[in-house]
Amino acid sequence: MLREELLHRIGQRDEFQWRGHSHVSRLESFSDTVFAVALTITIVSSAEPKTFDELAIVVSGFVGFAIVFAFLVQLWYFHFLFFRRYNLQDQATLVLNAILLFVILFYTYPLKFLFTALVQLYTAWIPNLPHVQATISDAQWPALMTMYGVGFFLVYALYGALYMHAYRLRDELKLEPREVWLTQYSIIVFLLVGCVGIASIVVTFWSRSPWLGGLTYLLTTLPSEIGRRIKDRRMRAFGLTSR
């Protein structure tokens, strides 16, 4: 009952007619399990502390863990919205979803290592601060940033591909004009955000600075914010208020 009430409230705030509102498919259940495994990996990959000093080091990794946790929850929410909006269960969706889950699961360990190393890099100036050790040489940073940048691009490109597939099936899904536009909008935003990963790789190699390469990901706010403003105007044109 509680889950149904939450789904109802979220659905009311969405601009889409939810086609997958009544039940959770086996595909979604399997996907939820994979997301849960990915979250578990970020927790159990740290050794159990046996002394206070070791505990302090684990606690110092909280920021990196929080970033990874927030990123995975965001990806899960994107996944949740897609299947609530379109409720697609065809072969193409199955294949794209499987590739997406594989990429997310594969990149969980590199993701935690990267953010642990970046937090360590950004806080290195703070004296006497314990750190989770992420041993990496200066020469290895470009390879690590490339690994993450490619994974970041692939994840968002695959979400874009799912929305492209839904757009191709717009007639079968009986999408309304505003839903067609929002589907196109989602494709563009996902691809633009994904390209920030490629931009980060370029910045890292050009500047030889992982510090700048990491800060490049702040650019992900630009497509989202600009897109939100455009969507607000477009939704008003459809007689709706963007949420």
NUMISE-181623 format. One record per residue (C-alpha): residue number from 1; z, x, y. Coordinates in steps of 0.2 Angstrom, whole numbers. Layout:
<rs>
+-----+-------+-------+-------+
:   i :     Z :     X :     Y :
+-----+-------+-------+-------+
: NUM :     Z :     X :     Y :
...
+-----+-------+-------+-------+
</rs>
This chain:
<rs>
+-----+-------+-------+-------+
:   i :     Z :     X :     Y :
+-----+-------+-------+-------+
:   1 :     0 :     0 :     0 :
:   2 :     5 :    14 :    12 :
:   3 :   -12 :    23 :     8 :
:   4 :   -22 :     8 :    11 :
:   5 :   -13 :     4 :    28 :
:   6 :   -16 :    22 :    34 :
:   7 :   -35 :    21 :    29 :
:   8 :   -36 :     4 :    38 :
:   9 :   -29 :    12 :    54 :
:  10 :   -40 :    27 :    53 :
:  11 :   -55 :    17 :    50 :
:  12 :   -52 :     6 :    65 :
:  13 :   -52 :    21 :    76 :
:  14 :   -69 :    27 :    69 :
:  15 :   -85 :    22 :    76 :
:  16 :   -92 :    20 :    59 :
:  17 :   -92 :     5 :    47 :
:  18 :   -83 :    12 :    32 :
:  19 :   -92 :    10 :    16 :
:  20 :   -80 :    19 :     5 :
:  21 :   -64 :    10 :    11 :
:  22 :   -58 :     1 :    -4 :
:  23 :   -56 :    15 :   -17 :
:  24 :   -57 :    34 :   -20 :
:  25 :   -71 :    39 :   -31 :
:  26 :   -69 :    52 :   -45 :
:  27 :   -79 :    64 :   -34 :
:  28 :   -67 :    63 :   -20 :
:  29 :   -52 :    64 :   -32 :
:  30 :   -60 :    80 :   -39 :
:  31 :   -63 :    87 :   -22 :
:  32 :   -45 :    83 :   -17 :
:  33 :   -39 :    93 :   -32 :
:  34 :   -50 :   108 :   -26 :
:  35 :   -43 :   107 :    -9 :
:  36 :   -25 :   107 :   -16 :
:  37 :   -29 :   122 :   -26 :
:  38 :   -35 :   131 :   -11 :
:  39 :   -19 :   127 :    -2 :
:  40 :    -9 :   133 :   -16 :
:  41 :   -18 :   149 :   -17 :
:  42 :   -13 :   153 :     1 :
:  43 :     5 :   150 :    -4 :
:  44 :     7 :   159 :   -21 :
:  45 :    -4 :   174 :   -16 :
:  46 :    12 :   182 :    -8 :
:  47 :    24 :   191 :   -19 :
:  48 :    42 :   183 :   -20 :
:  49 :    54 :   192 :    -8 :
:  50 :    68 :   201 :   -16 :
:  51 :    77 :   208 :    -1 :
:  52 :    79 :   203 :    17 :
:  53 :    67 :   215 :    23 :
:  54 :    54 :   208 :    11 :
:  55 :    58 :   191 :    17 :
:  56 :    56 :   196 :    35 :
:  57 :    38 :   203 :    31 :
:  58 :    34 :   186 :    22 :
:  59 :    40 :   176 :    37 :
:  60 :    30 :   187 :    49 :
:  61 :    14 :   181 :    39 :
:  62 :    18 :   163 :    45 :
:  63 :     5 :   163 :    59 :
:  64 :    -9 :   169 :    48 :
:  65 :    -4 :   156 :    34 :
:  66 :    -3 :   142 :    48 :
:  67 :   -20 :   146 :    53 :
:  68 :   -27 :   146 :    36 :
:  69 :   -18 :   129 :    32 :
:  70 :   -24 :   121 :    48 :
:  71 :   -42 :   127 :    44 :
:  72 :   -41 :   120 :    26 :
:  73 :   -34 :   103 :    32 :
:  74 :   -48 :   102 :    45 :
:  75 :   -61 :   105 :    32 :
:  76 :   -53 :    92 :    21 :
:  77 :   -53 :    79 :    35 :
:  78 :   -71 :    82 :    38 :
:  79 :   -74 :    79 :    19 :
:  80 :   -63 :    63 :    20 :
:  81 :   -73 :    56 :    34 :
:  82 :   -90 :    59 :    26 :
:  83 :   -86 :    50 :    10 :
:  84 :   -77 :    36 :    20 :
:  85 :   -92 :    33 :    31 :
:  86 :  -106 :    34 :    18 :
:  87 :   -98 :    33 :     1 :
:  88 :  -113 :    43 :    -7 :
:  89 :  -112 :    47 :   -25 :
:  90 :  -129 :    52 :   -29 :
:  91 :  -135 :    68 :   -37 :
:  92 :  -139 :    77 :   -21 :
:  93 :  -122 :    73 :   -14 :
:  94 :  -114 :    79 :   -30 :
:  95 :  -124 :    96 :   -29 :
:  96 :  -120 :    99 :   -10 :
:  97 :  -102 :    94 :   -13 :
:  98 :  -100 :   106 :   -27 :
:  99 :  -107 :   121 :   -18 :
: 100 :   -96 :   117 :    -3 :
: 101 :   -80 :   116 :   -14 :
: 102 :   -86 :   133 :   -22 :
: 103 :   -88 :   141 :    -6 :
: 104 :   -71 :   135 :     1 :
: 105 :   -62 :   140 :   -15 :
: 106 :   -70 :   157 :   -16 :
: 107 :   -66 :   161 :     2 :
: 108 :   -48 :   156 :     2 :
: 109 :   -42 :   174 :    -3 :
: 110 :   -53 :   183 :    10 :
: 111 :   -48 :   170 :    23 :
: 112 :   -29 :   173 :    21 :
: 113 :   -32 :   192 :    21 :
: 114 :   -43 :   191 :    37 :
: 115 :   -30 :   181 :    47 :
: 116 :   -16 :   192 :    41 :
: 117 :   -26 :   207 :    46 :
: 118 :   -31 :   199 :    63 :
: 119 :   -13 :   194 :    67 :
: 120 :    -7 :   211 :    63 :
: 121 :   -20 :   218 :    74 :
: 122 :   -16 :   207 :    89 :
: 123 :     3 :   210 :    87 :
: 124 :     2 :   228 :    84 :
: 125 :     9 :   232 :   102 :
: 126 :    25 :   222 :    98 :
: 127 :    38 :   235 :    94 :
: 128 :    49 :   234 :    78 :
: 129 :    39 :   218 :    72 :
: 130 :    38 :   217 :    53 :
: 131 :    21 :   214 :    46 :
: 132 :    13 :   208 :    31 :
: 133 :     3 :   223 :    26 :
: 134 :   -16 :   220 :    26 :
: 135 :   -23 :   238 :    23 :
: 136 :   -40 :   240 :    30 :
: 137 :   -48 :   255 :    39 :
: 138 :   -59 :   254 :    55 :
: 139 :   -75 :   257 :    45 :
: 140 :   -71 :   241 :    34 :
: 141 :   -68 :   229 :    48 :
: 142 :   -87 :   225 :    50 :
: 143 :   -89 :   221 :    32 :
: 144 :   -73 :   209 :    32 :
: 145 :   -79 :   200 :    48 :
: 146 :   -97 :   199 :    40 :
: 147 :   -89 :   191 :    24 :
: 148 :   -79 :   178 :    34 :
: 149 :   -93 :   175 :    46 :
: 150 :  -105 :   171 :    32 :
: 151 :   -93 :   160 :    23 :
: 152 :   -89 :   151 :    40 :
: 153 :  -107 :   148 :    43 :
: 154 :  -110 :   142 :    25 :
: 155 :   -96 :   129 :    25 :
: 156 :  -101 :   121 :    42 :
: 157 :  -120 :   122 :    37 :
: 158 :  -116 :   113 :    20 :
: 159 :  -107 :    99 :    30 :
: 160 :  -122 :    98 :    41 :
: 161 :  -133 :    97 :    25 :
: 162 :  -122 :    82 :    19 :
: 163 :  -125 :    73 :    35 :
: 164 :  -143 :    77 :    34 :
: 165 :  -144 :    69 :    17 :
: 166 :  -135 :    54 :    24 :
: 167 :  -147 :    53 :    38 :
: 168 :  -162 :    53 :    26 :
: 169 :  -154 :    38 :    17 :
: 170 :  -150 :    29 :    33 :
: 171 :  -161 :    14 :    28 :
: 172 :  -153 :    13 :    11 :
: 173 :  -136 :    14 :    19 :
: 174 :  -141 :     1 :    32 :
: 175 :  -134 :    12 :    46 :
: 176 :  -133 :     4 :    63 :
: 177 :  -141 :    12 :    78 :
: 178 :  -125 :    20 :    84 :
: 179 :  -121 :    26 :    66 :
: 180 :  -139 :    34 :    65 :
: 181 :  -135 :    43 :    82 :
: 182 :  -118 :    48 :    77 :
: 183 :  -125 :    55 :    61 :
: 184 :  -138 :    66 :    70 :
: 185 :  -124 :    71 :    82 :
: 186 :  -113 :    77 :    68 :
: 187 :  -128 :    87 :    61 :
: 188 :  -130 :    96 :    77 :
: 189 :  -112 :   100 :    80 :
: 190 :  -109 :   106 :    63 :
: 191 :  -123 :   118 :    64 :
: 192 :  -119 :   124 :    81 :
: 193 :  -101 :   127 :    76 :
: 194 :  -107 :   136 :    60 :
: 195 :  -118 :   148 :    71 :
: 196 :  -102 :   154 :    79 :
: 197 :   -99 :   163 :    63 :
: 198 :  -115 :   172 :    64 :
: 199 :  -111 :   176 :    83 :
: 200 :   -95 :   184 :    78 :
: 201 :  -104 :   196 :    66 :
: 202 :  -116 :   201 :    79 :
: 203 :  -102 :   204 :    92 :
: 204 :   -92 :   214 :    79 :
: 205 :  -106 :   226 :    75 :
: 206 :  -112 :   227 :    94 :
: 207 :   -94 :   230 :   101 :
: 208 :   -87 :   239 :    85 :
: 209 :   -72 :   229 :    89 :
: 210 :   -65 :   216 :    76 :
: 211 :   -53 :   211 :    91 :
: 212 :   -68 :   204 :   100 :
: 213 :   -76 :   198 :    84 :
: 214 :   -61 :   187 :    81 :
: 215 :   -60 :   180 :    98 :
: 216 :   -78 :   175 :    97 :
: 217 :   -72 :   160 :    86 :
: 218 :   -64 :   153 :   102 :
: 219 :   -82 :   148 :   106 :
: 220 :   -81 :   134 :    92 :
: 221 :   -73 :   124 :   105 :
: 222 :   -88 :   123 :   116 :
: 223 :  -100 :   113 :   104 :
: 224 :   -85 :   101 :   101 :
: 225 :   -80 :    98 :   119 :
: 226 :   -98 :    97 :   125 :
: 227 :  -102 :    86 :   111 :
: 228 :   -87 :    75 :   114 :
: 229 :   -92 :    72 :   132 :
: 230 :  -110 :    67 :   127 :
: 231 :  -103 :    56 :   113 :
: 232 :   -92 :    47 :   126 :
: 233 :  -107 :    43 :   137 :
: 234 :  -117 :    38 :   122 :
: 235 :  -104 :    27 :   114 :
: 236 :  -102 :    18 :   131 :
: 237 :  -120 :    14 :   131 :
: 238 :  -118 :     6 :   114 :
: 239 :  -104 :    -4 :   121 :
: 240 :   -90 :     6 :   113 :
: 241 :   -76 :    18 :   118 :
: 242 :   -77 :    35 :   109 :
: 243 :   -61 :    39 :   100 :
+-----+-------+-------+-------+
</rs>
